[in-house]
Amino acid sequence: MRNLTALLVLVGILWLGGSSLAAEVSMQKHTAEEIKSVCDKVGGRFSQDVGGYGCGTNCQGGPGTDCIVNCKTGQVCFAQTIGSKRPKTLLNALQAQAR
């Protein structure tokens, strides 16, 4: 019974805190070239296929999935970031802010 209670508490904490762990922000349209340029600058990994393009970083200057920008061809882009940051630029979306 104690294990079940602990599991339910953990699930509740993760569920309630989930909104502070990740954020998805709608951004303006960006071309594949714009995304690739910023991605190269921050050390991320750029990918592209017929449906769209994007970049993923570890938010610290390397490839990863902690900070990503994804764009469907011809549509607005979305940034997904760890924490509650609300990036307004590609650079802010793909790298951690200096403290």
N, CA, C and O atoms as CSV, one atom per row, in Angstrom:
chain,resi,resn,atom,element,x,y,z
A,1,MET,N,N,0.828,-1.194,0.000
A,1,MET,CA,C,0.000,0.000,0.000
A,1,MET,C,C,0.873,1.260,0.000
A,1,MET,O,O,0.540,2.251,-0.650
A,2,ARG,N,N,1.988,1.215,0.729
A,2,ARG,CA,C,2.876,2.372,0.794
A,2,ARG,C,C,3.470,2.673,-0.591
A,2,ARG,O,O,3.621,3.837,-0.963
A,3,ASN,N,N,3.808,1.611,-1.359
A,3,ASN,CA,C,4.354,1.810,-2.701
A,3,ASN,C,C,3.331,2.451,-3.630
A,3,ASN,O,O,3.679,3.311,-4.439
A,4,LEU,N,N,2.082,2.038,-3.519
A,4,LEU,CA,C,1.028,2.615,-4.344
A,4,LEU,C,C,0.836,4.090,-4.019
A,4,LEU,O,O,0.667,4.909,-4.922
A,5,THR,N,N,0.862,4.433,-2.733
A,5,THR,CA,C,0.715,5.829,-2.328
A,5,THR,C,C,1.874,6.663,-2.858
A,5,THR,O,O,1.672,7.768,-3.363
A,6,ALA,N,N,3.088,6.132,-2.742
A,6,ALA,CA,C,4.264,6.848,-3.245
A,6,ALA,C,C,4.170,7.053,-4.751
A,6,ALA,O,O,4.502,8.125,-5.258
A,7,LEU,N,N,3.717,6.023,-5.467
A,7,LEU,CA,C,3.564,6.127,-6.915
A,7,LEU,C,C,2.532,7.185,-7.285
A,7,LEU,O,O,2.761,7.978,-8.199
A,8,LEU,N,N,1.407,7.206,-6.590
A,8,LEU,CA,C,0.370,8.200,-6.875
A,8,LEU,C,C,0.853,9.618,-6.579
A,8,LEU,O,O,0.536,10.549,-7.319
A,9,VAL,N,N,1.610,9.781,-5.511
A,9,VAL,CA,C,2.162,11.097,-5.190
A,9,VAL,C,C,3.129,11.538,-6.279
A,9,VAL,O,O,3.086,12.689,-6.712
A,10,LEU,N,N,4.006,10.632,-6.730
A,10,LEU,CA,C,4.962,10.955,-7.783
A,10,LEU,C,C,4.253,11.334,-9.082
A,10,LEU,O,O,4.620,12.316,-9.726
A,11,VAL,N,N,3.251,10.566,-9.464
A,11,VAL,CA,C,2.488,10.864,-10.684
A,11,VAL,C,C,1.818,12.229,-10.554
A,11,VAL,O,O,1.822,13.007,-11.508
A,12,GLY,N,N,1.250,12.527,-9.406
A,12,GLY,CA,C,0.608,13.826,-9.184
A,12,GLY,C,C,1.577,14.978,-9.287
A,12,GLY,O,O,1.265,16.008,-9.883
A,13,ILE,N,N,2.762,14.811,-8.706
A,13,ILE,CA,C,3.777,15.871,-8.778
A,13,ILE,C,C,4.192,16.108,-10.220
A,13,ILE,O,O,4.278,17.252,-10.667
A,14,LEU,N,N,4.450,15.023,-10.951
A,14,LEU,CA,C,4.852,15.168,-12.350
A,14,LEU,C,C,3.744,15.775,-13.191
A,14,LEU,O,O,4.009,16.597,-14.069
A,15,TRP,N,N,2.501,15.377,-12.931
A,15,TRP,CA,C,1.382,15.907,-13.699
A,15,TRP,C,C,1.195,17.389,-13.418
A,15,TRP,O,O,1.038,18.176,-14.352
A,16,LEU,N,N,1.210,17.780,-12.162
A,16,LEU,CA,C,1.025,19.190,-11.809
A,16,LEU,C,C,2.219,20.040,-12.214
A,16,LEU,O,O,2.058,21.192,-12.617
A,17,GLY,N,N,3.400,19.485,-12.110
A,17,GLY,CA,C,4.604,20.244,-12.443
A,17,GLY,C,C,4.983,20.173,-13.898
A,17,GLY,O,O,5.912,20.854,-14.330
A,18,GLY,N,N,4.280,19.359,-14.668
A,18,GLY,CA,C,4.630,19.177,-16.071
A,18,GLY,C,C,4.639,20.454,-16.874
A,18,GLY,O,O,5.463,20.614,-17.774
A,19,SER,N,N,3.741,21.364,-16.567
A,19,SER,CA,C,3.684,22.606,-17.328
A,19,SER,C,C,4.910,23.471,-17.090
A,19,SER,O,O,5.247,24.303,-17.933
A,20,SER,N,N,5.586,23.294,-15.958
A,20,SER,CA,C,6.791,24.082,-15.713
A,20,SER,C,C,8.027,23.384,-16.249
A,20,SER,O,O,9.097,23.990,-16.304
A,21,LEU,N,N,7.906,22.119,-16.646
A,21,LEU,CA,C,9.051,21.383,-17.141
A,21,LEU,C,C,9.306,21.631,-18.622
A,21,LEU,O,O,10.453,21.563,-19.065
A,22,ALA,N,N,8.283,21.912,-19.380
A,22,ALA,CA,C,8.448,22.129,-20.807
A,22,ALA,C,C,7.422,23.138,-21.295
A,22,ALA,O,O,6.321,23.256,-20.756
A,23,ALA,N,N,7.819,23.857,-22.328
A,23,ALA,CA,C,6.918,24.841,-22.905
A,23,ALA,C,C,6.976,24.732,-24.421
A,23,ALA,O,O,8.045,24.517,-24.991
A,24,GLU,N,N,5.830,24.879,-25.075
A,24,GLU,CA,C,5.783,24.928,-26.529
A,24,GLU,C,C,5.291,26.309,-26.914
A,24,GLU,O,O,4.240,26.760,-26.460
A,25,VAL,N,N,6.062,26.969,-27.751
A,25,VAL,CA,C,5.777,28.343,-28.121
A,25,VAL,C,C,5.656,28.444,-29.634
A,25,VAL,O,O,6.521,27.968,-30.369
A,26,SER,N,N,4.584,29.061,-30.089
A,26,SER,CA,C,4.408,29.319,-31.507
A,26,SER,C,C,5.309,30.487,-31.905
A,26,SER,O,O,5.362,31.509,-31.222
A,27,MET,N,N,6.008,30.317,-33.010
A,27,MET,CA,C,6.905,31.362,-33.517
A,27,MET,C,C,6.456,31.743,-34.922
A,27,MET,O,O,5.512,31.161,-35.456
A,28,GLN,N,N,7.120,32.702,-35.508
A,28,GLN,CA,C,6.806,33.089,-36.876
A,28,GLN,C,C,7.366,32.064,-37.856
A,28,GLN,O,O,8.074,31.140,-37.457
A,29,LYS,N,N,7.050,32.226,-39.134
A,29,LYS,CA,C,7.605,31.354,-40.163
A,29,LYS,C,C,9.091,31.631,-40.312
A,29,LYS,O,O,9.528,32.781,-40.255
A,30,HIS,N,N,9.859,30.575,-40.502
A,30,HIS,CA,C,11.290,30.681,-40.775
A,30,HIS,C,C,11.619,29.714,-41.901
A,30,HIS,O,O,11.039,28.631,-41.986
A,31,THR,N,N,12.536,30.097,-42.752
A,31,THR,CA,C,12.962,29.216,-43.835
A,31,THR,C,C,13.918,28.168,-43.280
A,31,THR,O,O,14.470,28.316,-42.189
A,32,ALA,N,N,14.097,27.112,-44.054
A,32,ALA,CA,C,15.043,26.067,-43.672
A,32,ALA,C,C,16.454,26.654,-43.546
A,32,ALA,O,O,17.228,26.254,-42.677
A,33,GLU,N,N,16.770,27.589,-44.408
A,33,GLU,CA,C,18.103,28.210,-44.369
A,33,GLU,C,C,18.306,29.004,-43.077
A,33,GLU,O,O,19.391,28.974,-42.497
A,34,GLU,N,N,17.269,29.714,-42.624
A,34,GLU,CA,C,17.363,30.460,-41.369
A,34,GLU,C,C,17.571,29.511,-40.187
A,34,GLU,O,O,18.422,29.747,-39.329
A,35,ILE,N,N,16.787,28.446,-40.156
A,35,ILE,CA,C,16.902,27.477,-39.066
A,35,ILE,C,C,18.290,26.839,-39.082
A,35,ILE,O,O,18.931,26.728,-38.037
A,36,LYS,N,N,18.754,26.425,-40.247
A,36,LYS,CA,C,20.067,25.783,-40.357
A,36,LYS,C,C,21.178,26.722,-39.922
A,36,LYS,O,O,22.109,26.301,-39.235
A,37,SER,N,N,21.097,27.970,-40.305
A,37,SER,CA,C,22.129,28.943,-39.945
A,37,SER,C,C,22.236,29.103,-38.429
A,37,SER,O,O,23.335,29.050,-37.875
A,38,VAL,N,N,21.111,29.296,-37.762
A,38,VAL,CA,C,21.124,29.448,-36.301
A,38,VAL,C,C,21.517,28.128,-35.646
A,38,VAL,O,O,22.247,28.117,-34.655
A,39,CYS,N,N,21.044,27.034,-36.188
A,39,CYS,CA,C,21.369,25.716,-35.644
A,39,CYS,C,C,22.878,25.476,-35.668
A,39,CYS,O,O,23.451,25.009,-34.683
A,40,ASP,N,N,23.513,25.792,-36.785
A,40,ASP,CA,C,24.964,25.657,-36.885
A,40,ASP,C,C,25.670,26.561,-35.881
A,40,ASP,O,O,26.669,26.170,-35.277
A,41,LYS,N,N,25.153,27.751,-35.709
A,41,LYS,CA,C,25.759,28.724,-34.786
A,41,LYS,C,C,25.743,28.230,-33.343
A,41,LYS,O,O,26.695,28.470,-32.600
A,42,VAL,N,N,24.673,27.542,-32.933
A,42,VAL,CA,C,24.550,27.099,-31.536
A,42,VAL,C,C,25.000,25.650,-31.331
A,42,VAL,O,O,24.887,25.118,-30.227
A,43,GLY,N,N,25.505,25.017,-32.378
A,43,GLY,CA,C,26.013,23.653,-32.237
A,43,GLY,C,C,24.957,22.571,-32.225
A,43,GLY,O,O,25.196,21.471,-31.726
A,44,GLY,N,N,23.793,22.873,-32.768
A,44,GLY,CA,C,22.699,21.905,-32.787
A,44,GLY,C,C,22.769,20.967,-33.967
A,44,GLY,O,O,23.737,20.959,-34.727
A,45,ARG,N,N,21.720,20.175,-34.106
A,45,ARG,CA,C,21.630,19.234,-35.216
A,45,ARG,C,C,20.410,19.579,-36.051
A,45,ARG,O,O,19.280,19.536,-35.564
A,46,PHE,N,N,20.643,19.919,-37.304
A,46,PHE,CA,C,19.592,20.291,-38.247
A,46,PHE,C,C,19.107,19.047,-38.972
A,46,PHE,O,O,19.900,18.169,-39.309
A,47,SER,N,N,17.809,18.974,-39.211
A,47,SER,CA,C,17.257,17.887,-40.018
A,47,SER,C,C,16.144,18.434,-40.901
A,47,SER,O,O,15.490,19.421,-40.564
A,48,GLN,N,N,15.944,17.774,-42.034
A,48,GLN,CA,C,14.938,18.228,-42.990
A,48,GLN,C,C,14.410,17.040,-43.760
A,48,GLN,O,O,15.162,16.130,-44.110
A,49,ASP,N,N,13.096,17.050,-44.026
A,49,ASP,CA,C,12.477,16.063,-44.904
A,49,ASP,C,C,11.378,16.768,-45.684
A,49,ASP,O,O,11.263,17.991,-45.607
A,50,VAL,N,N,10.574,16.031,-46.429
A,50,VAL,CA,C,9.555,16.653,-47.277
A,50,VAL,C,C,8.486,17.378,-46.471
A,50,VAL,O,O,7.852,18.295,-46.992
A,51,GLY,N,N,8.270,16.997,-45.223
A,51,GLY,CA,C,7.234,17.613,-44.399
A,51,GLY,C,C,7.670,18.844,-43.638
A,51,GLY,O,O,6.829,19.641,-43.221
A,52,GLY,N,N,8.961,19.016,-43.450
A,52,GLY,CA,C,9.425,20.163,-42.690
A,52,GLY,C,C,10.889,20.071,-42.332
A,52,GLY,O,O,11.642,19.297,-42.922
A,53,TYR,N,N,11.280,20.864,-41.363
A,53,TYR,CA,C,12.678,20.965,-40.973
A,53,TYR,C,C,12.741,21.462,-39.539
A,53,TYR,O,O,11.775,22.005,-39.003
A,54,GLY,N,N,13.908,21.261,-38.934
A,54,GLY,CA,C,14.042,21.701,-37.558
A,54,GLY,C,C,15.453,21.547,-37.041
A,54,GLY,O,O,16.356,21.098,-37.747
A,55,CYS,N,N,15.616,21.932,-35.787
A,55,CYS,CA,C,16.906,21.866,-35.127
A,55,CYS,C,C,16.693,21.456,-33.681
A,55,CYS,O,O,15.729,21.875,-33.041
A,56,GLY,N,N,17.594,20.640,-33.176
A,56,GLY,CA,C,17.553,20.247,-31.780
A,56,GLY,C,C,18.893,20.482,-31.122
A,56,GLY,O,O,19.942,20.222,-31.712
A,57,THR,N,N,18.857,20.979,-29.888
A,57,THR,CA,C,20.088,21.183,-29.122
A,57,THR,C,C,19.881,20.691,-27.696
A,57,THR,O,O,18.765,20.392,-27.271
A,58,ASN,N,N,20.984,20.618,-26.980
A,58,ASN,CA,C,20.905,20.307,-25.556
A,58,ASN,C,C,20.804,21.595,-24.738
A,58,ASN,O,O,20.927,21.561,-23.514
A,59,CYS,N,N,20.586,22.706,-25.390
A,59,CYS,CA,C,20.492,24.051,-24.810
A,59,CYS,C,C,21.843,24.571,-24.311
A,59,CYS,O,O,21.925,25.681,-23.785
A,60,GLN,N,N,22.890,23.779,-24.473
A,60,GLN,CA,C,24.202,24.149,-23.944
A,60,GLN,C,C,25.289,24.169,-25.017
A,60,GLN,O,O,26.474,24.183,-24.683
A,61,GLY,N,N,24.920,24.170,-26.282
A,61,GLY,CA,C,25.916,24.241,-27.347
A,61,GLY,C,C,26.228,22.921,-28.012
A,61,GLY,O,O,27.287,22.774,-28.622
A,62,GLY,N,N,25.340,21.965,-27.909
A,62,GLY,CA,C,25.543,20.676,-28.560
A,62,GLY,C,C,24.223,20.106,-29.031
A,62,GLY,O,O,23.163,20.623,-28.678
A,63,PRO,N,N,24.270,19.037,-29.832
A,63,PRO,CA,C,23.045,18.419,-30.299
A,63,PRO,C,C,22.278,17.795,-29.147
A,63,PRO,O,O,22.867,17.392,-28.144
A,64,GLY,N,N,20.982,17.719,-29.292
A,64,GLY,CA,C,20.137,17.124,-28.267
A,64,GLY,C,C,18.681,17.419,-28.537
A,64,GLY,O,O,18.313,17.826,-29.638
A,65,THR,N,N,17.852,17.213,-27.524
A,65,THR,CA,C,16.428,17.434,-27.691
A,65,THR,C,C,15.826,18.255,-26.558
A,65,THR,O,O,14.604,18.291,-26.410
A,66,ASP,N,N,16.653,18.912,-25.762
A,66,ASP,CA,C,16.130,19.747,-24.684
A,66,ASP,C,C,15.516,21.035,-25.222
A,66,ASP,O,O,14.530,21.528,-24.675
A,67,CYS,N,N,16.088,21.575,-26.275
A,67,CYS,CA,C,15.577,22.778,-26.933
A,67,CYS,C,C,15.447,22.453,-28.423
A,67,CYS,O,O,16.434,22.112,-29.074
A,68,ILE,N,N,14.236,22.558,-28.959
A,68,ILE,CA,C,14.051,22.271,-30.378
A,68,ILE,C,C,13.170,23.328,-31.032
A,68,ILE,O,O,12.329,23.956,-30.389
A,69,VAL,N,N,13.391,23.502,-32.327
A,69,VAL,CA,C,12.515,24.309,-33.168
A,69,VAL,C,C,12.121,23.416,-34.329
A,69,VAL,O,O,12.974,22.817,-34.985
A,70,ASN,N,N,10.830,23.331,-34.576
A,70,ASN,CA,C,10.319,22.480,-35.636
A,70,ASN,C,C,9.370,23.297,-36.508
A,70,ASN,O,O,8.507,24.014,-36.002
A,71,CYS,N,N,9.537,23.180,-37.814
A,71,CYS,CA,C,8.698,23.922,-38.758
A,71,CYS,C,C,8.136,22.960,-39.793
A,71,CYS,O,O,8.876,22.183,-40.397
A,72,LYS,N,N,6.829,23.017,-39.994
A,72,LYS,CA,C,6.231,22.297,-41.113
A,72,LYS,C,C,6.321,23.225,-42.319
A,72,LYS,O,O,6.131,24.435,-42.194
A,73,THR,N,N,6.604,22.664,-43.466
A,73,THR,CA,C,6.798,23.445,-44.676
A,73,THR,C,C,5.613,24.378,-44.919
A,73,THR,O,O,4.468,23.933,-44.987
A,74,GLY,N,N,5.900,25.686,-45.050
A,74,GLY,CA,C,4.876,26.682,-45.341
A,74,GLY,C,C,4.044,27.123,-44.157
A,74,GLY,O,O,3.093,27.884,-44.337
A,75,GLN,N,N,4.366,26.672,-42.942
A,75,GLN,CA,C,3.583,27.034,-41.765
A,75,GLN,C,C,4.480,27.696,-40.720
A,75,GLN,O,O,5.700,27.760,-40.877
A,76,VAL,N,N,3.852,28.186,-39.653
A,76,VAL,CA,C,4.637,28.775,-38.571
A,76,VAL,C,C,5.442,27.683,-37.876
A,76,VAL,O,O,5.124,26.498,-37.975
A,77,CYS,N,N,6.480,28.101,-37.179
A,77,CYS,CA,C,7.352,27.178,-36.465
A,77,CYS,C,C,6.943,27.112,-34.996
A,77,CYS,O,O,6.262,28.000,-34.484
A,78,PHE,N,N,7.369,26.055,-34.339
A,78,PHE,CA,C,7.136,25.887,-32.914
A,78,PHE,C,C,8.457,25.607,-32.226
A,78,PHE,O,O,9.287,24.853,-32.734
A,79,ALA,N,N,8.644,26.212,-31.078
A,79,ALA,CA,C,9.807,25.940,-30.247
A,79,ALA,C,C,9.343,25.169,-29.024
A,79,ALA,O,O,8.315,25.497,-28.431
A,80,GLN,N,N,10.090,24.153,-28.646
A,80,GLN,CA,C,9.837,23.418,-27.413
A,80,GLN,C,C,11.081,23.548,-26.554
A,80,GLN,O,O,12.188,23.217,-26.978
A,81,THR,N,N,10.880,24.033,-25.342
A,81,THR,CA,C,12.006,24.299,-24.459
A,81,THR,C,C,11.748,23.723,-23.077
A,81,THR,O,O,10.604,23.516,-22.672
A,82,ILE,N,N,12.818,23.473,-22.375
A,82,ILE,CA,C,12.740,23.019,-20.994
A,82,ILE,C,C,12.493,24.237,-20.115
A,82,ILE,O,O,13.067,25.301,-20.345
A,83,GLY,N,N,11.660,24.084,-19.134
A,83,GLY,CA,C,11.386,25.185,-18.213
A,83,GLY,C,C,10.298,26.092,-18.741
A,83,GLY,O,O,9.564,25.744,-19.666
A,84,SER,N,N,10.210,27.241,-18.146
A,84,SER,CA,C,9.120,28.154,-18.488
A,84,SER,C,C,9.563,29.287,-19.394
A,84,SER,O,O,8.854,30.287,-19.515
A,85,LYS,N,N,10.717,29.156,-20.034
A,85,LYS,CA,C,11.151,30.254,-20.898
A,85,LYS,C,C,10.264,30.349,-22.127
A,85,LYS,O,O,9.801,29.337,-22.653
A,86,ARG,N,N,10.035,31.556,-22.573
A,86,ARG,CA,C,9.167,31.841,-23.720
A,86,ARG,C,C,9.998,32.542,-24.794
A,86,ARG,O,O,9.961,33.769,-24.894
A,87,PRO,N,N,10.740,31.789,-25.594
A,87,PRO,CA,C,11.643,32.410,-26.567
A,87,PRO,C,C,10.893,33.181,-27.648
A,87,PRO,O,O,9.808,32.795,-28.083
A,88,LYS,N,N,11.502,34.271,-28.059
A,88,LYS,CA,C,10.937,35.079,-29.141
A,88,LYS,C,C,11.797,34.995,-30.405
A,88,LYS,O,O,11.344,35.357,-31.491
A,89,THR,N,N,13.033,34.519,-30.264
A,89,THR,CA,C,13.927,34.383,-31.412
A,89,THR,C,C,14.431,32.948,-31.501
A,89,THR,O,O,14.366,32.194,-30.530
A,90,LEU,N,N,14.929,32.585,-32.667
A,90,LEU,CA,C,15.495,31.248,-32.837
A,90,LEU,C,C,16.665,31.022,-31.906
A,90,LEU,O,O,16.793,29.953,-31.309
A,91,LEU,N,N,17.515,32.017,-31.779
A,91,LEU,CA,C,18.681,31.893,-30.899
A,91,LEU,C,C,18.256,31.632,-29.456
A,91,LEU,O,O,18.820,30.762,-28.791
A,92,ASN,N,N,17.278,32.371,-28.975
A,92,ASN,CA,C,16.788,32.169,-27.605
A,92,ASN,C,C,16.129,30.804,-27.434
A,92,ASN,O,O,16.170,30.229,-26.346
A,93,ALA,N,N,15.528,30.288,-28.485
A,93,ALA,CA,C,14.841,29.001,-28.382
A,93,ALA,C,C,15.818,27.838,-28.324
A,93,ALA,O,O,15.508,26.796,-27.746
A,94,LEU,N,N,16.993,28.004,-28.914
A,94,LEU,CA,C,17.918,26.876,-29.060
A,94,LEU,C,C,19.093,26.878,-28.096
A,94,LEU,O,O,19.883,25.934,-28.087
A,95,GLN,N,N,19.220,27.919,-27.288
A,95,GLN,CA,C,20.307,27.917,-26.312
A,95,GLN,C,C,19.827,28.491,-24.992
A,95,GLN,O,O,18.913,29.315,-24.946
A,96,ALA,N,N,20.457,28.042,-23.925
A,96,ALA,CA,C,20.112,28.523,-22.602
A,96,ALA,C,C,20.547,29.975,-22.467
A,96,ALA,O,O,21.559,30.391,-23.030
A,97,GLN,N,N,19.774,30.727,-21.719
A,97,GLN,CA,C,20.125,32.119,-21.500
A,97,GLN,C,C,21.258,32.211,-20.489
A,97,GLN,O,O,21.287,31.455,-19.518
A,98,ALA,N,N,22.183,33.125,-20.707
A,98,ALA,CA,C,23.278,33.335,-19.767
A,98,ALA,C,C,22.730,33.865,-18.463
A,98,ALA,O,O,21.813,34.686,-18.448
A,99,ARG,N,N,23.294,33.391,-17.371
A,99,ARG,CA,C,22.818,33.819,-16.055
A,99,ARG,C,C,23.713,34.869,-15.475
A,99,ARG,O,O,23.466,35.348,-14.369
